[in-house]
Amino acid sequence: MIKTTTGKVSYHSGHTAELQVARHYERDGWRVLQHRFKSAAGEIDLALHRNDTVLFVEVKRARTHDIAASRISLQQIARINQSAEIFVDEHLSGQNFEMRLDAALVDQEGEIQIIPDALADF
């Protein structure tokens, strides 16, 4: 029972952090294309668009930004990159744009730290 409760709290906490990060980007002129895109390769928390750039964001929430960052594994980054390619093939085929993959870290106070291009080149 405790594990189920913990899982639900983590799910809702993560979902809330993703919504916070989406609002953060929206205030900066980004438009959300999709929230929690699922593919055979994995899941992308946020896909956004602004001007000629498509942005994919992995959101991690933890007590501190450092702990959140430590929860992004190389395997996860590879899955996110593969999922981003699938998203582009399915939704943006034939369009010209730049692609960026950010990490968004949310601490227990709700402070957001964005690391641009943190997930690229893996």
C-alpha positions as CSV (number, residue, x, y, z in Angstrom):
1,M,0.0,0.0,0.0
2,I,2.8,2.5,0.8
3,K,4.5,1.8,-2.5
4,T,1.3,2.5,-4.4
5,T,0.8,5.7,-2.5
6,T,4.4,6.8,-3.1
7,G,4.0,6.0,-6.8
8,K,0.9,8.2,-7.0
9,V,2.6,11.1,-5.2
10,S,5.6,10.8,-7.5
11,Y,3.3,10.7,-10.6
12,H,1.4,13.8,-9.5
13,S,4.5,15.6,-8.4
14,G,6.1,15.0,-11.8
15,H,3.0,16.0,-13.7
16,T,2.8,19.2,-11.7
17,A,6.5,20.0,-12.4
18,E,5.9,19.4,-16.1
19,L,3.0,21.8,-16.1
20,Q,5.2,24.4,-14.3
21,V,7.9,24.0,-16.8
22,A,5.4,24.3,-19.7
23,R,4.1,27.6,-18.3
24,H,7.7,28.8,-17.9
25,Y,8.4,28.2,-21.6
26,E,5.1,29.6,-22.7
27,R,5.9,32.9,-20.9
28,D,9.0,32.9,-23.1
29,G,7.0,32.6,-26.3
30,W,7.1,28.8,-26.8
31,R,3.9,26.9,-27.8
32,V,3.3,23.4,-26.4
33,L,3.0,20.9,-29.2
34,Q,2.5,17.9,-27.0
35,H,2.7,16.9,-23.4
36,R,4.0,13.4,-22.6
37,F,4.6,12.1,-26.1
38,K,4.9,8.3,-26.0
39,S,6.7,6.3,-28.7
40,A,8.1,2.8,-29.0
41,A,11.5,4.3,-28.0
42,G,10.2,6.1,-24.8
43,E,8.5,9.2,-23.6
44,I,9.2,12.9,-24.0
45,D,7.8,15.1,-21.3
46,L,7.3,18.2,-23.5
47,A,7.5,19.1,-27.1
48,L,7.4,22.8,-27.8
49,H,7.7,25.2,-30.8
50,R,8.9,28.8,-31.3
51,N,9.8,30.4,-34.6
52,D,12.0,27.9,-36.4
53,T,12.9,25.7,-33.4
54,V,11.3,22.6,-32.0
55,L,12.3,22.0,-28.4
56,F,12.1,18.7,-26.5
57,V,12.3,18.9,-22.7
58,E,13.0,16.3,-20.1
59,V,11.6,17.4,-16.7
60,K,13.1,16.1,-13.5
61,R,11.8,17.1,-10.0
62,A,13.7,16.4,-6.8
63,R,14.7,18.0,-3.5
64,T,17.5,19.9,-5.2
65,H,18.5,20.7,-8.8
66,D,21.6,18.5,-8.5
67,I,19.7,15.5,-7.4
68,A,17.2,16.0,-10.2
69,A,20.1,16.3,-12.7
70,S,21.6,13.1,-11.4
71,R,18.4,11.2,-12.3
72,I,18.9,11.7,-16.0
73,S,20.8,8.6,-17.3
74,L,22.6,8.1,-20.5
75,Q,20.1,5.4,-21.5
76,Q,17.3,7.8,-20.9
77,I,19.0,10.5,-23.0
78,A,19.3,8.0,-25.9
79,R,15.6,7.1,-25.6
80,I,14.6,10.8,-25.6
81,N,16.7,11.4,-28.7
82,Q,15.1,8.4,-30.5
83,S,11.7,9.6,-29.4
84,A,12.4,13.1,-30.7
85,E,13.3,11.6,-34.1
86,I,10.0,9.6,-34.1
87,F,8.0,12.7,-33.1
88,V,9.6,14.7,-35.9
89,D,8.8,11.9,-38.4
90,E,5.2,11.6,-37.3
91,H,4.3,15.3,-36.8
92,L,6.8,17.5,-38.6
93,S,7.9,15.6,-41.6
94,G,9.1,17.8,-44.4
95,Q,9.4,20.9,-42.3
96,N,12.6,22.9,-41.8
97,F,13.5,23.7,-38.2
98,E,16.2,23.5,-35.7
99,M,15.9,21.0,-32.9
100,R,16.9,21.4,-29.3
101,L,16.8,19.1,-26.3
102,D,16.7,20.7,-22.9
103,A,16.7,19.4,-19.3
104,A,14.4,21.3,-16.9
105,L,15.1,20.7,-13.2
106,V,12.6,21.6,-10.6
107,D,13.5,21.6,-6.9
108,Q,11.3,21.2,-3.8
109,E,10.7,25.0,-3.7
110,G,9.4,24.9,-7.3
111,E,12.4,26.8,-8.7
112,I,13.1,25.8,-12.3
113,Q,16.6,25.5,-13.7
114,I,16.8,25.1,-17.5
115,I,19.8,23.5,-19.1
116,P,19.7,24.3,-22.8
117,D,20.9,21.5,-25.1
118,A,21.7,19.3,-22.2
119,L,20.5,16.2,-23.9
120,A,22.0,16.7,-27.4
121,D,24.8,14.7,-28.9
122,F,24.3,11.4,-27.1
